[in-house]
Amino acid sequence: MKNIIALTCLSLLAGCGGSGNWGWYVIDPTTPKGWSNITFLLSGFGATILLSVIAAALSMVIGLLVVLPGMSTNRWIRLPSRIYIEFIRAIPLLPMLFWVFYGLPVVLQSMGISVRIDAFWGAVITLALSDSAFTAEIYRSGIQSIARGQTEAAKTIGLTYAQTMRYVILPQAIRRILPPLANQFIYIVKMSAFASVIGMQELTRRANELVVTEYRPLEIYSLLILEYLVLVLAISFFVRWLERKMGADESR
Amino acid sequence: MVNEANTDQTNAIDIKGLNKWYGDFQALEDVNLTVAHGERIVICGPSGSGKSTLIRCVNSLETHDSGSIMVDGMKMGDAASIEAIRSEVGMVFQQFNLFPHLTIMQNLTLGPMKARGLSRKDAEARAMKYLERVQIPEQADKKPGALSGGQQQRVAIARSLCMEPKIMLFDEPTSALDPEMISEVLDVIVDLAESGMTMIVVTHEMGFARRAADRMVFMDHGKIVETGTPEAFFENPQTERCRTFLKQILKH
């Protein structure tokens, strides 16, 4: 295994030496052309981040709205939430993206609502919906991990269901679901690349467009991967920091 | 709540013909128990005999299948009656069930502020009053995890008292404690008993029962087998099952 990694690294490095296979000149920051290419690629960061953050925020809200009735003792209240999760979870992201972008406006129009869904909001809606089923399940496991005694104690001091959730259960659950939620956020960032196929100008779309004009897919896609790597690592470090901060808050 | 119950105003708790099943297992079988205002009842019996289930029915943490429960003249039934009953009944659990993410003070003020609408100032004044009563006012700003088991249970008692209940239920309040901490908790409960609080205590602490109980209730296999004053109960048990139980529990 080690040998294979070493060999791969070596062959990649060999390519950098200027032998015929590699053409790093397309993204050489010392040349004006290379520099403008790099800034073109990097300018996709803003859209990717904005798309991911809004989608993740919406997904967290939808997930909560889905999970709370989903944990009712009444099966008829539980049922719609269960159906939503099973249904949404079963749709692959790309077909859903096409459906939202090309299909949803038609549906809305037939209902008399005339809205244009642009690439950005099409991607936001798709990512948020698609992710919300997973977020809901993460919430559920977090909430269920809080001992039943907590709910009972809250009942005996007269708290309503909403107050119990707000002041007792969710503050404890959030610490436990932070790691899986962060995982899910990283997933959203990566899945946001699909937005490129409906023409949204984010990291992957920029790379695709540059490849078409420069014919250097290897170098450009390598940089693209590096861009996602940097983004995801930054998120990881942020979440670690957040976990430490919240952990320190809890003295037990 | 005006109903036929008001003819029965003399009793704090009136349980008639209570039955409860867990699937095929009958947890409570035709249980009848009347508790007068100011009366202190100790329930004992082997584990699985239905003691905890019985007192958990009194504030509706468990539902019952048939029979009736009347608390302070209110008949347990719909959600409104459960809420009204819970506002008069405090409960202390074996596992304390303090809220680990909140300080002691926040544990005590949560119910009064959210369920009763007290101002923070009033709630904190009330909390301090009861923390002094259980003799740990100096721990107010700590988290439960920083306290010993005995201290945590005393906080749990204070948290219940902050709701100013008429009736207190104790579900094996010392069973989860190290031996050296049992007496500090029992002292608080005895003090409460001497102040005239109506209470039902499920416990195996027979020394405490002799000190504090007006009446002993012995349960086995979901039924009340024997009741009587502590003197009669300990000196002259009427049933073989009770004699066997007392022999086992007083052996050490």
Interface residues (C-beta under 8 A of the other chain):
Chain A: A147 G149 Q150 E152 A153 A154 K155 T156 I157 G158 L159 T160 Q163 Y167 V168 P171 Q172 R175 E250 S251 R252
Chain B: N59 L61 E83 R86 S87 V89 G90 M91 F93 Q95 N97 L98 F99 P100 H101 L110 G111 K114 A115 R116 K142 K143 P144 G145 A146 A156 R159 S160 C162 M163
